[in-house]
Amino acid sequence: MIRTLLFALVLAVAPFAVDAATPPDAALSGLPNVSFPAPHRVASGRLQASDVARLKQVGIEQVIDLSVDSETPDFDEAAAMRAAGIGYANLPIHGAADLTRANVTHFDQLLRDAGTQNTLVHCASSNRVGAMIALRAALVEGQSAESALAEGRRWGLRSLEPAVRERLQAWSAGDSGDKPAP
């Protein structure tokens, strides 16, 4: 009788144990350009309304969105995240022109504020995420340009790499480097 009850209990609990043991990377593998570049951090491309429940389920506690609101006119990401109990911050980065020291400093503060919370950082493709990470690695963490660019690539840096490289060169020369060359 006790064996039967224990066996029934194991069968009843097993599906939940498997679900709880599902690593976040498997559960989030459907996100565009997803990567898991650092402890407690996920980088990805654009989120959809249908992703919110999955983010909550895998334990994402904070979202840092580098997208501009006009990129997703039919999805109020801030409201959706807050309704799900997920913290939300938006730092709109339009492109290379917004790769400024001020934005890197703000981005660094957002990451610091997130602390060890499981945090997803995203834009449309993760390219802006990687650009900001690379600039932060150089400006805040003091990494060399090549190390910073490598870190940015791990987070999704691709087509903005020339602009990031230009900023890093200008910043190391003492120039603000915040304006692209004409």
N, C-alpha and C positions, 0 to 999 in steps of 0.2 A: 504494500500500500504506500509506504513512504517512498519507495523507489519510483512508483508510478507518479506520485505528486512531484518529486524532484525532476523527473523526466519531463513532465508537463510544464513545470516552471522554466526549465532550460529551453524548451521549444517556444514558450511564450516570450522569453526575454531575448533569445538569439537574434531575431530580425533587428531589434533595436541596437544590440551590441554591434552588429555588422554595420549598421548605418552610422553609429557614433564613431566607429573606427575608420570610416571612409576618409582618406586623407583629403584635405582641401584641394590639393592639386588635381585629384581625380574628379572631384565634384565641380570644379571650376574650369575644367578642360575645354568646355564649349565656348568660353569667352574669347573674343577675337584677340589675337596676339598676346595671350596670357603668359606670364612668367612669374616665377617665385624667386626673385633675386636676393632676398634677405630675410632673416627671421622676422616673422610677424608682418611681412610685406608681400603684396601681390601687385603686379602691374598688368594693365590690360588696355584694350581698345574700348570702343564705345559700349556702354551698357544699354540694355533695353529694360522696359518695365518688367518683363518676365524674368529678369535676372535677380530682382530684389529679394524674393523669397529664398532663392538659393544662397545668396550672399549671407542672409541672416542665418540660414540653416547651418552653414559651415563655420559660423562664428566671426564673420567680418563685423567689426565694431565701429569702423570709421571709414569713410570714403572721401578721398581728396580728388576733386574733379578739376582737370585743367582745360575743360572744354568751355567754349563760349555758348551761352544760352541759345543763340540762334541756330546752333548746330542740331539741336533736338527740340524743335518747336512743339512737337506733339507729346513730349515727355517732360514732366516737371520732376526732375530727378531729386531735387532738394526735398520736395514734399513727400515723395515716395520713400526716400531713405528715412526721413524723420518719422513718418507713419510706421515704418518697420522697426523703429527704435535703433537705427544706425545713425551715428554722427555723420555730419556732412559739412564739407568746406569746399568752396569754389574759388579757384584762382584762375580766371580766364586768360589763357595764353593763345593769342590769335596765330602766332607764327614767330618767325625770326625777330621781328621788331620788338617783341615782348620778352626776349631773352635778356633781361636787364639785371643789374646787380640788385635793384630794389625787389624785383620779383623773385630772384633766387633767395634773398634774405627772407621774404615772406614765406616762400615754399619751405625753407629750412625750419621756420617757426612752426608751420603746420605739421611737419614731420616730428618735430620735437614735442609738440603738444599731443600728438598721437601716442607718444611713448611706446610702450610694448603692446598696445592694442593691435589686434589684427586689422590691418589697414590696406585697403585697395586704393591704388593711385591710378587714374586713367585719364585718357583723352580719346580722340577718335581712333587712333591706331597704336598708341603707346610711344609714338615718336617724340612728342612734346614732353612726355614723362621722362624719357631717356635723356633728352636735351637738358632738362632742368636738373636731373640727377647728376649728369656730367659736370655742369656748371657748379652745382653745389659741392661736388667732390673736390673740385679745384679751389673754389673760393672759400668755402667753409672748412673743409677738411685738409686743405693744403696738399692735395695729391698733384702729381705731375700731370701735364696735359694728356699724355698718352694713357696713363692710368685712369684718369677721369673719363676719357673717351671710351675706354674699355668698359668701365662701370656703366656708363650711359648706354652702351650697346646691350649690356645684360638686361637693362630695363626697357629696351625698345628703340633706342636711337637709330635712325636710318638717314632719311633725307635731310634732316637738320644738322647733320654732322659738320658740313662745311661752315655753317653759321656759328656753331658751337666752337669749332676750331679757331675761327676768326676772333670770337670774343675772348677765348683763352689767350691767344697771342696778344691781343690789345691789352687785356688786363695785366698780363705779365710784363708788358712794356710800360705800365703805369697809366695808360689811357683808360677812360671809362669803358670804351668799346661797346657802349650800349646802342649806338646807331650803326646800322649796316653801311658799308662803303657804297658810294653812289654808283 
